[in-house]
């Protein structure tokens, strides 16, 4: 069990290490009026790999062995290392205003105080981390121990119910973010709360996939809005550090969340209770979202 935990720690550390740089890079090279679409396209390519990967990984685990997917993942990471040299070359060049996409306004310096933005987004990040942390073990425990699925079927559920749906909503989410606004899309995503509870009442793999798809569709539709809004309200020189800090706070929430949901799962015979508890961090984000000022360009 130690090596499983160690491997997962290294994986998440590597992903979290590069995320702030990508977030700041996209924000600096996009306008306020099209930043939602920019993050939608970025998220589409980022999550595109999650469509085939779980299914392939589950199949390889069942047919070849549990260690084989780890070896394949290590080989792929070497390709990413080679590709990163192109990013290093670009980022090493001095960037001037003339080299960037023209900035339409200075909204990030005037809308809200930086400390207020950090406090609100830090709290949202923590609650999001707790939510994802609580949900992560539950959506694995339930299909494996309640529905009796194997690794291939679990991979299929994550490929369709999570990866495919996440990819499908990124472009619409980005366009709606720019057209309707950051705040309405963030609030609209709260309609995904009932799907968390619906998962606990599924009786087949198909029902589990459909309930997961509903949850993922609503929650990830707001992903471009979340990042675009965050970068709108932060001055350009502080974007990478801001993203880094908020990701760290989110990570704290993800560290706490699994302990809460698994404790509830083990202490209560009713599987529905942990799913009900998982909705609370999501609902608590509502007043924080309302507090933030809209930055959409008209």
CORVENDA-V334043 format. One record per backbone hydrogen bond with DSSP energy under -1.0 kcal/mol. CO is the residue of the C=O (numbers start at 0). NH is the residue of the N-H. Records with the same first field share a line. If there is no record, write none. Layout:
# CORVENDA-V334043
CO: NH  NH
This chain:
# CORVENDA-V334043
0: 4
1: 5
2: 6
3: 7
4: 8
5: 9
6: 10
7: 11
8: 12
9: 13
10: 14
11: 15
12: 16
13: 17
14: 18
17: 21
18: 22
19: 23
20: 24
21: 25
22: 26
23: 27
24: 28
26: 29
33: 37
34: 38
35: 39
36: 40
37: 41
38: 42
39: 43
40: 44
41: 45
42: 46
43: 47
46: 49
47: 50
48: 52
51: 55
52: 56
53: 57
54: 58
55: 59
56: 60
57: 61
58: 62
59: 63  64
66: 70
67: 71
68: 72
69: 73
70: 74
71: 75
72: 76
73: 77
75: 79
76: 80
77: 81
78: 82
79: 83
81: 84
82: 85
83: 87
84: 88
85: 89
86: 90
87: 91
89: 92
105: 108
106: 109  110
112: 116
113: 117
114: 118
115: 119
116: 120
117: 121
118: 122
119: 123
120: 124
121: 125
122: 126
123: 127
124: 128
125: 129
126: 130
127: 131
128: 132
129: 133
130: 134
131: 135
134: 138
136: 140
137: 141
139: 143
140: 144
141: 145  146
142: 148
149: 153
150: 154
151: 155
152: 156
153: 157
154: 158
155: 159
156: 160
157: 161  162
158: 163
159: 164
161: 165
162: 166
163: 167
164: 168
168: 172
169: 173
170: 174
171: 175
172: 176
173: 177
174: 178
175: 179  180
180: 184
181: 185
182: 186
183: 187
184: 188
186: 189
187: 190
188: 191
189: 192
192: 195
193: 197
194: 198
197: 200
198: 201
203: 207
204: 208
205: 209
206: 210
207: 211
208: 212
209: 213
210: 214
211: 215
212: 216
213: 217
214: 218
215: 219
216: 220
219: 222
221: 225
222: 226
223: 227
224: 228
225: 229
226: 230
227: 231
228: 232
234: 237
235: 238
237: 241
238: 242
239: 243
240: 244
241: 245
242: 246
243: 247
244: 248
245: 249
246: 250
247: 251
248: 252
249: 253
250: 254
251: 255
252: 256
255: 259
256: 260
257: 261
258: 262
259: 263
260: 264
261: 265
262: 266
263: 267
271: 275
272: 276
273: 277
276: 279
278: 282
279: 283
281: 284
282: 285
284: 288
285: 289
286: 290
287: 291
